[in-house]
């Protein structure tokens, strides 16, 4: 009788240990998947940040040229706004 009770307790503890191990494994796998998702998102954000910084540098250089280079400013005003000097004429040709 004592031997059967001991075996039952050992079996019960083994089952409990298996349940705990499966539960912890499930939690670990879920946490690992979340970690992988966050890592992928971080890589995407890092790539986007690099691109935005490049765009910022290009726009900053454009602004610097507009503010400091009168020839560049004149060219931009002529191209974007269509300004001309009073003595100039513009001819438009159909393609």
Rosetta constraint file for C-alpha pairs under 8 A:
AtomPair CA 1 CA 5 HARMONIC 6.26 0.50
AtomPair CA 2 CA 6 HARMONIC 6.13 0.50
AtomPair CA 3 CA 7 HARMONIC 6.18 0.50
AtomPair CA 4 CA 8 HARMONIC 6.08 0.50
AtomPair CA 5 CA 9 HARMONIC 6.16 0.50
AtomPair CA 6 CA 10 HARMONIC 6.14 0.50
AtomPair CA 7 CA 11 HARMONIC 5.99 0.50
AtomPair CA 8 CA 12 HARMONIC 6.00 0.50
AtomPair CA 9 CA 13 HARMONIC 6.05 0.50
AtomPair CA 10 CA 14 HARMONIC 6.04 0.50
AtomPair CA 11 CA 15 HARMONIC 6.18 0.50
AtomPair CA 12 CA 16 HARMONIC 6.13 0.50
AtomPair CA 13 CA 17 HARMONIC 5.99 0.50
AtomPair CA 14 CA 18 HARMONIC 6.17 0.50
AtomPair CA 15 CA 19 HARMONIC 6.18 0.50
AtomPair CA 16 CA 20 HARMONIC 6.18 0.50
AtomPair CA 17 CA 21 HARMONIC 6.05 0.50
AtomPair CA 18 CA 22 HARMONIC 6.08 0.50
AtomPair CA 19 CA 23 HARMONIC 6.09 0.50
AtomPair CA 20 CA 24 HARMONIC 6.08 0.50
AtomPair CA 21 CA 25 HARMONIC 6.05 0.50
AtomPair CA 22 CA 26 HARMONIC 6.10 0.50
AtomPair CA 23 CA 27 HARMONIC 6.27 0.50
AtomPair CA 24 CA 28 HARMONIC 6.00 0.50
AtomPair CA 25 CA 29 HARMONIC 6.05 0.50
AtomPair CA 26 CA 30 HARMONIC 6.19 0.50
AtomPair CA 27 CA 31 HARMONIC 6.12 0.50
AtomPair CA 28 CA 32 HARMONIC 6.05 0.50
AtomPair CA 29 CA 33 HARMONIC 6.15 0.50
AtomPair CA 30 CA 34 HARMONIC 6.29 0.50
AtomPair CA 31 CA 35 HARMONIC 6.13 0.50
AtomPair CA 32 CA 36 HARMONIC 6.21 0.50
AtomPair CA 33 CA 37 HARMONIC 6.20 0.50
AtomPair CA 34 CA 38 HARMONIC 6.16 0.50
AtomPair CA 35 CA 39 HARMONIC 6.09 0.50
AtomPair CA 36 CA 40 HARMONIC 6.18 0.50
AtomPair CA 37 CA 41 HARMONIC 6.18 0.50
AtomPair CA 38 CA 42 HARMONIC 5.99 0.50
AtomPair CA 39 CA 43 HARMONIC 6.28 0.50
AtomPair CA 40 CA 44 HARMONIC 6.33 0.50
AtomPair CA 41 CA 45 HARMONIC 6.17 0.50
AtomPair CA 42 CA 46 HARMONIC 6.06 0.50
AtomPair CA 43 CA 47 HARMONIC 6.24 0.50
AtomPair CA 44 CA 48 HARMONIC 6.17 0.50
AtomPair CA 45 CA 49 HARMONIC 5.97 0.50
AtomPair CA 46 CA 50 HARMONIC 6.29 0.50
AtomPair CA 47 CA 51 HARMONIC 6.39 0.50
AtomPair CA 48 CA 52 HARMONIC 6.14 0.50
AtomPair CA 49 CA 53 HARMONIC 6.06 0.50
AtomPair CA 50 CA 54 HARMONIC 6.30 0.50
AtomPair CA 51 CA 55 HARMONIC 6.30 0.50
AtomPair CA 52 CA 56 HARMONIC 6.08 0.50
AtomPair CA 53 CA 57 HARMONIC 6.17 0.50
AtomPair CA 54 CA 58 HARMONIC 6.28 0.50
AtomPair CA 55 CA 59 HARMONIC 6.18 0.50
AtomPair CA 56 CA 60 HARMONIC 5.91 0.50
AtomPair CA 57 CA 61 HARMONIC 6.11 0.50
AtomPair CA 58 CA 62 HARMONIC 6.20 0.50
AtomPair CA 59 CA 63 HARMONIC 6.12 0.50
AtomPair CA 60 CA 64 HARMONIC 6.13 0.50
AtomPair CA 61 CA 65 HARMONIC 6.19 0.50
AtomPair CA 62 CA 66 HARMONIC 6.20 0.50
AtomPair CA 63 CA 67 HARMONIC 6.12 0.50
AtomPair CA 64 CA 68 HARMONIC 5.94 0.50
AtomPair CA 64 CA 69 HARMONIC 7.88 0.50
AtomPair CA 65 CA 69 HARMONIC 5.10 0.50
AtomPair CA 65 CA 72 HARMONIC 6.45 0.50
AtomPair CA 65 CA 73 HARMONIC 7.28 0.50
AtomPair CA 66 CA 70 HARMONIC 7.15 0.50
AtomPair CA 66 CA 72 HARMONIC 6.23 0.50
AtomPair CA 66 CA 73 HARMONIC 4.91 0.50
AtomPair CA 67 CA 73 HARMONIC 7.45 0.50
AtomPair CA 69 CA 73 HARMONIC 6.26 0.50
AtomPair CA 70 CA 74 HARMONIC 6.09 0.50
AtomPair CA 71 CA 75 HARMONIC 6.22 0.50
AtomPair CA 72 CA 76 HARMONIC 6.15 0.50
AtomPair CA 73 CA 77 HARMONIC 6.13 0.50
AtomPair CA 74 CA 78 HARMONIC 6.10 0.50
AtomPair CA 75 CA 79 HARMONIC 6.06 0.50
AtomPair CA 76 CA 80 HARMONIC 5.76 0.50
AtomPair CA 76 CA 81 HARMONIC 7.77 0.50
AtomPair CA 77 CA 81 HARMONIC 5.28 0.50
AtomPair CA 77 CA 82 HARMONIC 6.73 0.50
AtomPair CA 77 CA 83 HARMONIC 6.27 0.50
AtomPair CA 78 CA 82 HARMONIC 4.67 0.50
AtomPair CA 78 CA 83 HARMONIC 4.71 0.50
AtomPair CA 78 CA 84 HARMONIC 6.45 0.50
AtomPair CA 79 CA 83 HARMONIC 7.69 0.50
AtomPair CA 84 CA 88 HARMONIC 6.27 0.50
AtomPair CA 84 CA 89 HARMONIC 7.75 0.50
